[in-house]
Amino acid sequence: MQTLFNFLPLLNALFCLGIGLYVLSRNWKIAANIGFFVGMAALGGMEFAAYMGASTAHGVYASSYDKLFGAAEILLPASWFVFSLSFARAEASRSFERWRVVSIPLFALTALLLLLSVTDSGLSERVTSKGVGFWVSVFLVLSLTITLANLESTLRSADPARRGKIKFLLLGIGSILVFLLYTHSQYLLFPRLGQDFSAVQSSILFIACLLVTFSLVRHQLMDVDVFVSRDFVYQSFTVGAVGVYLLVVGLAGQAIKSVGGIPTLYLKSLFVFLTVPSAVVSYRTASREG
């Protein structure tokens, strides 16, 4: 029986495309607007492919909708990386110059992974014994961590007035990127579980779109200037939090293997109790230092 929830991915696809087109129409020559549009279009493409029946198995690129989902997912890091370097940055050109060592390999890897996923190539298995899906997850975890650190730097560097204008936009974008980082880290750490995050992802994306829309309508953004120090990236709470998360979950996974299995509910509860206090302490420390 079809319910409204079954149509949520289609609604998200239209929602994402509409927001992206609106921002692009404001000024299609600005890098932040282009990155935002491509990022939202990619999220919309993933949701449309999911609605049309793309496989819920990670790293499967069999049907045309599977390929659409995979291609859209691979486009996310480059598009949101461009956005994170240029949105609200008074010196966007300098940001690109500082990060050229990262941006060039990132765009090259995007093109390579797109080719491997769309053609369903077995090259990665022959070279490394790992499927394309594995390398897509590695790529997303690393690149989204850097992107989130940049967005955090933008928010922390803004003065209170500007921070109030951009916080809901960055919170909306950041929430979906954090969830994608979480899901792909799960694919890497627990590849045999076959977890399906599509329903949760659609719900989070819908809420994220509401936050972004609220911010755009209320504050008419995309023209705010913030000066960001290079030191903020090295002091980023995001990088430390992701590192702690991967370490804790990795150790938990090894413990499960050695013990012989622990109920999922227990693992999730243990993870929350271990990571939330450490995250709060780390954030407070970073706030004092910043």
Residue pairs with C-beta under 8 A, 6 or more apart in sequence:
5 199
7 51
8 202
8 203
8 206
9 47
9 48
9 50
9 51
9 198
9 202
10 47
10 48
10 51
11 206
12 43
12 44
12 47
12 202
12 205
12 206
12 209
13 44
13 45
13 47
13 48
13 51
14 44
15 44
15 206
15 209
16 40
16 41
16 43
16 44
16 47
16 205
16 209
17 40
17 41
17 44
19 40
19 209
19 212
19 213
19 216
20 36
20 37
20 38
20 39
20 40
20 41
20 44
21 37
22 216
23 33
23 36
23 37
23 40
23 216
23 222
24 33
24 34
24 36
24 37
26 33
26 222
27 33
27 222
28 34
30 86
30 222
31 82
31 83
31 85
31 86
31 92
31 96
32 82
32 83
32 86
32 87
32 88
32 89
32 92
32 222
33 222
34 82
35 79
35 80
35 81
35 82
35 83
35 84
35 86
35 87
36 79
36 83
36 87
36 222
38 75
38 78
38 79
38 82
39 75
39 76
39 79
39 80
39 83
39 173
41 72
42 72
42 73
42 75
42 76
42 79
43 72
43 76
43 176
43 205
44 72
45 68
45 69
45 71
45 72
45 75
46 69
46 72
46 73
47 202
47 205
48 68
49 65
49 66
49 68
49 69
49 72
50 69
50 198
50 202
52 65
53 63
53 65
54 63
54 65
54 66
54 68
54 69
55 62
55 63
55 66
55 69
56 196
56 198
57 194
58 133
58 137
58 187
59 131
59 132
59 133
59 134
59 136
59 137
59 187
60 66
60 133
61 67
61 70
61 117
61 118
61 120
61 132
62 120
67 117
67 118
67 120
70 117
70 118
70 132
70 136
71 114
71 117
71 118
73 136
73 140
74 110
74 113
74 114
74 117
74 136
74 139
75 110
75 114
76 140
76 144
76 177
76 180
77 106
77 110
77 139
77 140
77 143
77 144
77 147
78 106
78 107
78 110
78 143
80 144
80 147
80 173
80 177
81 102
81 103
81 106
81 143
81 146
81 147
81 150
83 147
83 173
84 147
84 148
84 150
84 151
84 154
85 92
85 95
85 96
85 99
85 103
85 150
86 92
86 95
86 96
87 151
87 154
87 166
87 222
88 154
88 158
88 162
88 166
88 224
88 225
88 226
89 95
89 154
89 225
89 226
89 228
90 225
90 226
90 227
91 227
91 228
95 228
96 103
98 230
102 146
106 143
109 139
113 132
113 135
113 136
113 139
115 121
116 123
116 124
116 132
117 132
117 136
121 132
124 130
124 131
124 132
124 134
124 135
125 131
128 135
133 187
134 187
134 188
134 191
136 184
137 184
137 185
137 187
137 188
138 188
140 180
140 181
140 184
141 181
141 184
141 185
141 188
141 242
141 246
144 177
144 180
144 181
144 184
145 181
145 238
145 239
145 242
147 177
148 174
148 177
148 178
148 181
148 238
148 242
149 233
149 236
149 238
149 239
150 233
151 170
151 173
151 174
151 177
152 174
152 232
152 236
152 237
152 238
153 228
153 229
153 232
153 233
153 236
154 166
154 170
154 226
154 228
155 163
155 166
155 167
155 170
156 232
156 290
157 226
157 227
157 228
157 229
157 232
158 166
158 224
158 226
162 224
162 225
162 226
165 215
165 219
165 221
165 224
166 215
166 219
166 221
166 224
166 226
167 215
168 211
168 212
168 214
168 215
168 218
169 211
169 212
169 215
169 216
169 219
169 221
171 211
172 207
172 208
172 209
172 210
172 211
172 212
172 215
173 208
173 212
175 204
175 207
175 208
175 211
176 201
176 204
176 205
176 208
179 197
179 200
179 201
179 204
180 201
181 242
183 195
183 197
183 201
185 245
185 246
185 249
186 193
186 195
186 197
186 249
187 195
189 246
189 249
189 250
189 253
190 253
215 221
216 222
232 290
235 286
235 289
235 290
236 286
237 282
237 283
237 286
240 282
240 286
241 279
241 282
241 283
244 275
244 278
244 279
244 282
245 275
248 271
248 274
248 275
249 271
252 267
252 270
252 271
255 262
256 262
256 267
